[in-house]
Amino acid sequence: MARVTNRKRKVVLGGHDGRITPRAGLHLVSKLNELLSISKTIDSAGRSIKKRRRGLLLGGLMMAMAETMLAGGDFMCDLDNQRKDSAGAQLRAVPGVPAATTFIAIGKRFDAEARTRLESANALLVKKAYALLPAGRRTELSKIRPTVDLDPTDTEVYGRNKRGSDYNYQGQRVYRSHPAVWAEAGWALAADLGSGRSDPRPQAADLLARALRALPEGLLRPIVRADSGFFDHNLAEAALSQNCDYAIAVKRTDAVWRSERKIPDENWRCAKGMDAEVAECDYSPKGWPSGARVICRRVKVFANELSSDPRSRRRRTIDPNQLSLLLAGDVAFAYAYSFIITNLDGDICDIEAWFRLRAHVEETIKDSKLGMAMRHMPSGYESVNAMWMWCALLAMNISSWLQAFTEHDKANGRAHGKRLRRELVCIAARVTHHARRIEVHTSLEDHTGAFGDAWRALDALLVGASP
C-alpha cells in the first residue's frame, strides 16, 4: 500500500466505502505540485495581483485551471462543474476550486508585469523539474544541444468584442500565441500573445532571451529553430550574440526562386527519411551575418495533389514557372520547395532532416490547443485570454513533467490529451476517510497498472525530496 504524508493529511491507495470521484488521477497532479511547489513558486515570483491576500492567489488560481484542463475542461464554466465533485476536491492540488467569475476577475489584472513574473516562475519550475528528472533522462538531455523552437499558432475566435484579436491573412479573427518551446524536452519556456496581425519579428529577440534564461545551466550551446514568420536577420544576430546558433525557414521571394533555378542537377542529393532531394543554393539575403548558408529541399508534386483553391499553401511552395506548366498539363509533375537559412556546419542532409523535426514541436503545441483547451480564447478581455493561454501551457508542462518523472512515456511515448486523461487523470475511485487519512480505492486494473505505478513513483520522489 503506497503512502505519502502531507502536512495536513495522509492519502493512500485503499479503502472501501465512501463517495465516488471520476478524477482520482488529479491527485497525481497534487503530488507533482507538492514536489515542484508549482503554485507557491508562482505566488512567490513577485508582487501579488490582489490587494488582499485572501483566498487563492495567482498560483492557486492557475493551478486550479490547469487541473481543470488536464481533466478535460474546455471553458471557464468547467470550474463550476468541477466544484460539484466534493470527493475529488480532497485529492486536488487546489481543493477549493474557484468559480469562473473569480478566474475572470483576477484575469483582468493579468497585466504585463504579472506575465513577466509568471515567466520568471516558469523558468524556475523548468530548472527544478530538470534537476529532478531520472538520471538517465537528464543525462540524455544534457548530451543533446537544446533546440529553442519559435512557432506561432493561431486560435480562431468569433465576435467583434474579443479585445486584442484581429483578422489574419486567411480572413479569420484570431489571437496569435507565440510560444518558445524546448524541443527535446517538450516544455514551454516563454510565450507572448498577439492578434492575427501581430508580426512576431520585432519581439522575437526578446522572446528568445527570455526562453534562454529559462533553460537549465550546464546544457550545450543552444540552437534557435523558427518558421518563416521569424525570417529576420535581427533574430539571427540576437541568437549569435547570446551564444546560440540558428536555423530559420526562408520566405519564398523572387530572389529565392532565381537562386533555386541555378542549382545544377548533379548537386541534388537524396534526403534522409523521406522521398525528397536536398541541395545548397547561393542565395545570400542582405544584412544577414556572415557564414549564413541556405539549404533547399524539393518534393515531387502531381497535378491531382493540388487544391483548386489558389490560396492553398502547397501552391505557394511550387516555383511559379513550374506551377503554370503543371496547371496547363505541360508537365507530369513539379517540385514543392522549402528553404532554410542557418549558420550550422555539417552535412546539408543531416541539417535538413534535423530541421524537419519541427513537426514534433508542432505536435507539442497542438497538444496545448486540442488537449489543454488553448483552442479557445473564451473571454472578451485580452488579459484574461493571456492568462488562459498560460494555464494551457502550464497544463502542457505539467503533463510532460508528470510523465517524465513517472516514466509513463517510456514505453509508448508521451501521452497527449485524451490518452493522458484515460490512463492517468480521469480515473474513477471511491474516496473515504479512515484513521485520520484519506483512502482512495480504485479498480484492480488501475491499482496495478499505469495509474498505480505513477502514484508509487511520485511517492518515492516525495520521500526522497523530504528533508
MOSULTA-V59377 format. One record per residue. N is the residue number from 1. RES is the residue in one letter. SS is DSSP state (A for helix, B for strand, O for the rest). PHI is phi in whole degrees, -180 to 180 (NA if undefined). Layout:
# MOSULTA-V59377
N;RES;SS;PHI / N;RES;SS;PHI
This chain:
# MOSULTA-V59377
1;M;O;NA / 2;A;O;-83 / 3;R;B;-131 / 4;V;B;-140 / 5;T;B;-103 / 6;N;O;-100 / 7;R;O;-64 / 8;K;O;-113 / 9;R;O;-157 / 10;K;B;-119 / 11;V;B;-129 / 12;V;B;-134 / 13;L;B;-79 / 14;G;O;146 / 15;G;O;92 / 16;H;O;-132 / 17;D;O;-85 / 18;G;O;145 / 19;R;B;-90 / 20;I;B;-96 / 21;T;B;-124 / 22;P;O;-89 / 23;R;O;-132 / 24;A;O;-63 / 25;G;O;-65 / 26;L;A;-66 / 27;H;A;-69 / 28;L;A;-64 / 29;V;A;-67 / 30;S;A;-63 / 31;K;A;-62 / 32;L;A;-65 / 33;N;A;-63 / 34;E;A;-69 / 35;L;A;-68 / 36;L;A;-98 / 37;S;O;55 / 38;I;A;-64 / 39;S;A;-66 / 40;K;A;-67 / 41;T;A;-64 / 42;I;A;-67 / 43;D;A;-66 / 44;S;O;-89 / 45;A;O;-72 / 46;G;O;174 / 47;R;O;-59 / 48;S;O;-67 / 49;I;O;-83 / 50;K;O;-108 / 51;K;O;-73 / 52;R;O;-113 / 53;R;O;-85 / 54;R;O;-118 / 55;G;O;68 / 56;L;O;-80 / 57;L;O;-94 / 58;L;A;-60 / 59;G;A;-62 / 60;G;A;-65 / 61;L;A;-66 / 62;M;A;-69 / 63;M;A;-65 / 64;A;A;-63 / 65;M;A;-70 / 66;A;A;-62 / 67;E;A;-60 / 68;T;A;-62 / 69;M;A;-66 / 70;L;A;-62 / 71;A;O;-87 / 72;G;O;106 / 73;G;O;-69 / 74;D;O;-106 / 75;F;O;-134 / 76;M;O;-64 / 77;C;A;-65 / 78;D;A;-67 / 79;L;A;-60 / 80;D;A;-66 / 81;N;A;-65 / 82;Q;A;-78 / 83;R;O;-64 / 84;K;O;-78 / 85;D;O;-84 / 86;S;A;-67 / 87;A;A;-69 / 88;G;A;-70 / 89;A;A;-60 / 90;Q;O;-68 / 91;L;O;-103 / 92;R;O;-80 / 93;A;O;-66 / 94;V;O;-121 / 95;P;O;-61 / 96;G;O;-86 / 97;V;O;-62 / 98;P;O;-74 / 99;A;O;-78 / 100;A;A;-60 / 101;T;A;-65 / 102;T;A;-67 / 103;F;A;-60 / 104;I;A;-66 / 105;A;A;-61 / 106;I;A;-76 / 107;G;A;-62 / 108;K;O;-64 / 109;R;O;-96 / 110;F;O;-80 / 111;D;O;-89 / 112;A;A;-60 / 113;E;A;-66 / 114;A;A;-65 / 115;R;A;-67 / 116;T;A;-63 / 117;R;A;-65 / 118;L;A;-65 / 119;E;A;-63 / 120;S;A;-63 / 121;A;A;-65 / 122;N;A;-62 / 123;A;A;-62 / 124;L;A;-64 / 125;L;A;-67 / 126;V;A;-61 / 127;K;A;-67 / 128;K;A;-67 / 129;A;A;-64 / 130;Y;A;-62 / 131;A;A;-66 / 132;L;A;-95 / 133;L;O;-62 / 134;P;O;-54 / 135;A;A;-54 / 136;G;A;-64 / 137;R;A;-69 / 138;R;A;-66 / 139;T;A;-64 / 140;E;A;-62 / 141;L;A;-67 / 142;S;A;-70 / 143;K;O;-89 / 144;I;O;-109 / 145;R;O;-62 / 146;P;O;-69 / 147;T;B;-107 / 148;V;B;-99 / 149;D;B;-94 / 150;L;B;-110 / 151;D;B;-149 / 152;P;B;-68 / 153;T;B;-140 / 154;D;B;-97 / 155;T;B;-120 / 156;E;B;-73 / 157;V;O;-130 / 158;Y;O;-132 / 159;G;O;105 / 160;R;O;-77 / 161;N;O;-88 / 162;K;O;-81 / 163;R;O;-65 / 164;G;O;89 / 165;S;O;-92 / 166;D;B;-160 / 167;Y;B;-85 / 168;N;O;-92 / 169;Y;O;-68 / 170;Q;O;-89 / 171;G;O;82 / 172;Q;O;-97 / 173;R;B;-84 / 174;V;B;-141 / 175;Y;B;-99 / 176;R;B;-118 / 177;S;B;-88 / 178;H;B;-120 / 179;P;B;-81 / 180;A;B;-112 / 181;V;B;-120 / 182;W;B;-77 / 183;A;O;-62 / 184;E;O;-66 / 185;A;O;-91 / 186;G;O;77 / 187;W;B;-112 / 188;A;B;-74 / 189;L;B;-104 / 190;A;B;-159 / 191;A;B;-165 / 192;D;B;-123 / 193;L;B;-124 / 194;G;B;-132 / 195;S;B;-106 / 196;G;O;-64 / 197;R;O;-104 / 198;S;O;-69 / 199;D;O;-87 / 200;P;O;-73 / 201;R;A;-67 / 202;P;A;-61 / 203;Q;A;-96 / 204;A;A;-64 / 205;A;A;-63 / 206;D;A;-69 / 207;L;A;-61 / 208;L;A;-63 / 209;A;A;-60 / 210;R;A;-66 / 211;A;A;-66 / 212;L;A;-67 / 213;R;A;-66 / 214;A;A;-83 / 215;L;O;-69 / 216;P;O;-64 / 217;E;O;-76 / 218;G;O;90 / 219;L;O;-83 / 220;L;O;-74 / 221;R;O;-61 / 222;P;O;-72 / 223;I;B;-125 / 224;V;B;-94 / 225;R;B;-123 / 226;A;B;-146 / 227;D;O;-86 / 228;S;A;-67 / 229;G;A;-64 / 230;F;A;-104 / 231;F;O;-68 / 232;D;O;-160 / 233;H;A;-66 / 234;N;A;-65 / 235;L;A;-67 / 236;A;A;-62 / 237;E;A;-66 / 238;A;A;-65 / 239;A;A;-63 / 240;L;A;-65 / 241;S;A;-68 / 242;Q;O;-107 / 243;N;O;63 / 244;C;O;-126 / 245;D;B;-102 / 246;Y;B;-142 / 247;A;B;-149 / 248;I;B;-130 / 249;A;B;-66 / 250;V;O;-98 / 251;K;O;-69 / 252;R;O;-86 / 253;T;O;-110 / 254;D;A;-59 / 255;A;A;-64 / 256;V;A;-66 / 257;W;A;-64 / 258;R;A;-64 / 259;S;A;-68 / 260;E;A;-64 / 261;R;A;-69 / 262;K;O;-90 / 263;I;O;-71 / 264;P;O;-63 / 265;D;A;-59 / 266;E;A;-73 / 267;N;A;-84 / 268;W;O;-76 / 269;R;B;-124 / 270;C;B;-68 / 271;A;O;-76 / 272;K;O;-90 / 273;G;O;81 / 274;M;O;-158 / 275;D;O;-83 / 276;A;O;-156 / 277;E;B;-130 / 278;V;B;-130 / 279;A;B;-153 / 280;E;B;-105 / 281;C;B;-114 / 282;D;O;-96 / 283;Y;O;-69 / 284;S;O;-129 / 285;P;O;-65 / 286;K;O;-68 / 287;G;O;89 / 288;W;O;-79 / 289;P;O;-60 / 290;S;O;-65 / 291;G;O;93 / 292;A;O;-73 / 293;R;B;-131 / 294;V;B;-116 / 295;I;B;-110 / 296;C;B;-117 / 297;R;B;-124 / 298;R;B;-130 / 299;V;B;-132 / 300;K;B;-67 / 301;V;B;-133 / 302;F;B;-101 / 303;A;A;-60 / 304;N;A;-72 / 305;E;A;-92 / 306;L;O;-89 / 307;S;O;-76 / 308;S;O;-76 / 309;D;O;-76 / 310;P;O;-65 / 311;R;O;-92 / 312;S;O;-62 / 313;R;A;-65 / 314;R;A;-61 / 315;R;A;-62 / 316;R;A;-72 / 317;T;O;-89 / 318;I;B;-99 / 319;D;O;-53 / 320;P;A;-53 / 321;N;A;-65 / 322;Q;A;-72 / 323;L;A;-63 / 324;S;A;-64 / 325;L;A;-68 / 326;L;A;-67 / 327;L;A;-68 / 328;A;A;-80 / 329;G;O;81 / 330;D;O;-82 / 331;V;O;-131 / 332;A;O;-78 / 333;F;B;-154 / 334;A;B;-132 / 335;Y;B;-119 / 336;A;B;-96 / 337;Y;B;-115 / 338;S;B;-131 / 339;F;B;-130 / 340;I;B;-130 / 341;I;B;-111 / 342;T;B;-154 / 343;N;O;-108 / 344;L;O;-70 / 345;D;O;-87 / 346;G;O;116 / 347;D;O;-69 / 348;I;A;-65 / 349;C;A;-69 / 350;D;A;-66 / 351;I;A;-64 / 352;E;A;-65 / 353;A;A;-66 / 354;W;A;-67 / 355;F;A;-64 / 356;R;O;-67 / 357;L;O;-69 / 358;R;A;-54 / 359;A;A;-60 / 360;H;A;-67 / 361;V;A;-70 / 362;E;A;-60 / 363;E;A;-67 / 364;T;A;-63 / 365;I;A;-65 / 366;K;A;-61 / 367;D;A;-66 / 368;S;A;-67 / 369;K;A;-91 / 370;L;A;-84 / 371;G;A;-89 / 372;M;O;-121 / 373;A;O;77 / 374;M;O;-77 / 375;R;O;-69 / 376;H;O;-112 / 377;M;O;-127 / 378;P;O;-77 / 379;S;O;-105 / 380;G;O;-84 / 381;Y;O;-97 / 382;E;A;-62 / 383;S;A;-66 / 384;V;A;-66 / 385;N;A;-67 / 386;A;A;-64 / 387;M;A;-68 / 388;W;A;-61 / 389;M;A;-59 / 390;W;A;-70 / 391;C;A;-64 / 392;A;A;-66 / 393;L;A;-68 / 394;L;A;-63 / 395;A;A;-62 / 396;M;A;-63 / 397;N;A;-65 / 398;I;A;-60 / 399;S;A;-59 / 400;S;A;-68 / 401;W;A;-64 / 402;L;A;-58 / 403;Q;A;-73 / 404;A;A;-69 / 405;F;A;-67 / 406;T;A;-93 / 407;E;O;58 / 408;H;O;-67 / 409;D;A;-89 / 410;K;A;-71 / 411;A;A;-82 / 412;N;A;-116 / 413;G;O;82 / 414;R;O;-65 / 415;A;O;-83 / 416;H;O;-108 / 417;G;A;42 / 418;K;A;-63 / 419;R;A;-67 / 420;L;A;-60 / 421;R;A;-65 / 422;R;A;-66 / 423;E;A;-92 / 424;L;A;-128 / 425;V;A;-105 / 426;C;O;-84 / 427;I;O;-107 / 428;A;O;-74 / 429;A;B;-156 / 430;R;B;-100 / 431;V;B;-113 / 432;T;B;-143 / 433;H;B;-114 / 434;H;B;-155 / 435;A;O;53 / 436;R;O;61 / 437;R;B;-140 / 438;I;B;-93 / 439;E;B;-114 / 440;V;B;-117 / 441;H;B;-111 / 442;T;O;-104 / 443;S;O;-68 / 444;L;A;-60 / 445;E;A;-62 / 446;D;A;-73 / 447;H;A;-63 / 448;T;A;-99 / 449;G;O;-99 / 450;A;A;-62 / 451;F;A;-64 / 452;G;A;-63 / 453;D;A;-62 / 454;A;A;-65 / 455;W;A;-57 / 456;R;A;-69 / 457;A;A;-65 / 458;L;A;-69 / 459;D;A;-58 / 460;A;A;-64 / 461;L;A;-65 / 462;L;A;-65 / 463;V;A;-65 / 464;G;A;-68 / 465;A;A;-85 / 466;S;O;-70 / 467;P;O;-66
